[in-house]
C-alpha cells in the first residue's frame, strides 16, 4: 500500500487533536487581567501539549520520508499512536483545570508516556517491514531519546504522585526540550548522495 492515505489521515487526526485542545481555553466572562491570570494553568498546559503534538507530527512527517510502502501492521501501529495522542486533550484540560494537582499531573504523564511507547511500536513495525538494514533503521540507530523518554515520563508520573508536581512538570518540559532540539538523523539519510 502507498503511504499517502496514512499520512493524510494522520494529519487530519492531529489537526483535530490540536483544535480540541484549544477549545479548552475558555473565554473569561470579565474584562480584567485577573481573569486572564486565572487561565494561566490551562494556557500553560495547552502550550506544552501543543508542543508535544507538534513534535509528534514533525517526527512522523520526517519518519515517513524513509518509508516506501505500508502494510496492515504499520496501519494499526499508526492508529495505536493516534489513539494515545487523542487522549492528550483530556489530560491537558484535567491538569490545567485542577492547577497541576497530583493525580491529574500523573495522568498527564501517562498521556505522554503512552504515545511514546506507541511511537516505539510504530518504529518497530516499520523496521520489521523494511528491514534492519533499511534507511530508517540506519537513521534511528540506537535511538537514545526514544529509549530515555519513557523512563523520564515514568519518573515524572511517580514524582507527581509521591513527591511534587513541579518536579513532574519540569521532567515533562525537559523531554519536550529534548525532542525540540532538531534531530538530523533522518535528514542526513534523506540527503545523502
C-alpha positions in Angstrom: 0.0 0.0 0.0 1.1 3.5 -0.6 1.7 5.7 2.4 -0.3 8.8 1.2 -3.6 7.8 2.8 -1.9 7.0 6.1 -0.2 10.4 6.1 -3.4 12.3 5.2 -5.4 10.5 7.9 -2.7 11.2 10.5 -2.5 14.9 9.5 -6.3 15.2 9.9 -6.4 13.5 13.3 -3.5 15.6 14.6 -5.3 18.8 13.4 -8.4 17.7 15.2 -6.4 17.0 18.4 -4.9 20.5 18.4 -8.4 22.0 17.7 -9.9 20.2 20.6 -7.1 21.3 22.9 -7.5 25.0 22.0 -11.3 24.7 22.8 -10.3 24.1 26.4 -9.2 27.7 26.6 -12.5 29.3 27.7 -13.0 33.0 27.2 -13.2 34.8 30.5 -16.5 36.4 31.4 -15.0 39.5 32.7 -12.6 42.0 31.1 -9.8 42.1 33.6 -6.2 41.0 33.8 -7.0 38.8 36.9 -9.5 36.9 34.7 -6.6 36.1 32.3 -4.3 35.2 35.1 -6.8 32.7 36.3 -6.4 30.9 33.0 -2.6 30.6 33.3 -2.6 26.9 34.3 -4.9 25.9 31.4 -2.8 28.0 29.0 0.5 26.6 30.1 -0.8 23.0 29.8 -2.1 23.9 26.3 1.2 25.3 25.2 3.1 22.2 26.5 0.6 19.8 24.9 0.6 21.8 21.6 4.4 21.5 21.5 4.2 17.7 22.2 1.6 17.1 19.5 3.6 19.3 17.1 6.8 17.2 17.9 4.9 14.0 17.0 3.6 15.5 13.8 7.0 16.8 12.8 8.8 13.5 13.6 6.0 11.5 11.9 6.5 13.7 8.8 10.3 13.1 8.8 9.9 9.5 9.6 7.7 8.7 6.6 10.2 10.2 4.2 12.1 7.0 4.6 9.1 4.7 4.3 8.3 3.3 0.9 5.2 1.3 1.5 2.9 0.5 4.4 1.3 -2.8 5.5 -1.6 -3.7 7.8 0.7 -3.9 10.9 2.0 -0.4 10.2 -1.5 0.9 9.7 -2.6 -0.5 13.1 0.5 0.7 14.8 -0.2 4.2 13.4 -3.8 4.0 14.7 -2.5 2.9 18.0 -0.3 6.0 18.2 -3.2 8.3 17.2 -5.4 6.8 19.9 -2.9 7.7 22.6 -2.3 11.1 21.1 -6.1 11.7 21.1 -6.2 11.4 24.9 -3.7 14.3 25.3 -6.5 17.0 25.2 -8.4 15.3 28.0 -5.3 15.1 30.2 -4.3 18.6 29.2 -7.7 20.0 30.3 -7.8 18.0 33.5 -4.4 19.0 34.7 -4.9 22.7 33.7 -8.3 22.9 35.3 -7.0 21.4 38.6 -3.9 23.6 38.9 -1.4 20.8 38.5 -2.9 18.6 41.3 -1.1 15.3 41.8 -3.5 12.8 40.1 -4.2 14.9 37.0 -0.5 15.7 36.7 0.3 12.0 36.9 -2.5 11.2 34.4 -0.9 13.8 32.1 2.4 12.0 32.4 0.6 8.7 31.4 -0.9 10.6 28.4 2.6 11.5 27.4 4.1 8.0 28.2 1.6 6.0 26.1 2.2 7.8 22.8 6.0 7.5 23.4 5.5 3.7 23.7 3.2 3.6 20.7 5.9 5.5 18.7 8.3 2.7 19.5 5.8 0.2 18.3 5.3 2.1 15.1 9.0 2.4 14.6 9.5 -1.4 15.1 6.6 -2.2 12.7 8.2 0.0 10.0 11.6 -1.5 10.5 10.2 -5.0 10.5 8.6 -4.3 7.1 11.6 -2.5 5.6 14.4 -4.5 7.2 17.0 -3.9 9.8 19.4 -2.6 7.1 16.8 -0.1 5.8 17.5 3.7 5.6 15.1 4.2 8.5 16.8 1.6 10.7 20.2 3.3 10.0 18.8 6.7 10.7 17.2 5.7 14.0 20.3 3.9 15.2 20.4 3.4 19.0 17.5 5.9 19.4 18.7 7.2 22.8 16.0 9.9 23.0 13.3 7.3 22.2 14.5 5.0 25.0 15.1 7.7 27.6 11.8 9.5 27.2 9.6 6.7 28.6 11.9 6.4 31.6 11.7 10.1 32.2 7.9 10.1 31.9 7.7 7.3 34.4 9.8 9.3 36.8 7.6 12.3 36.3 4.5 10.3 37.0 5.9 8.9 40.2 7.1 12.4 41.2 3.6 13.8 40.6 2.1 11.2 42.9 4.8 10.9 45.6 7.0 14.0 45.6 5.9 17.3 44.0 4.0 18.1 40.8 6.5 20.8 39.9 9.2 18.1 39.5 6.9 16.2 37.3 6.2 19.3 35.2 9.9 20.0 34.9 10.5 16.5 33.7 7.7 16.7 31.1 9.2 20.0 29.9 12.7 18.5 29.8 11.5 15.7 27.5 9.8 18.2 25.2 13.0 20.3 25.0 15.0 17.1 24.2 12.7 16.5 21.3 12.6 20.1 20.2 16.3 20.0 19.5 16.4 19.3 15.8 17.2 15.7 15.1 19.3 15.5 11.9 19.5 11.7 11.7 16.7 11.3 9.1 17.7 14.4 7.1 21.2 13.1 6.8 20.0 9.8 5.4 17.5 11.5 3.0 20.1 14.0 1.7 22.9 11.5 1.5 24.3 11.4 -2.1 
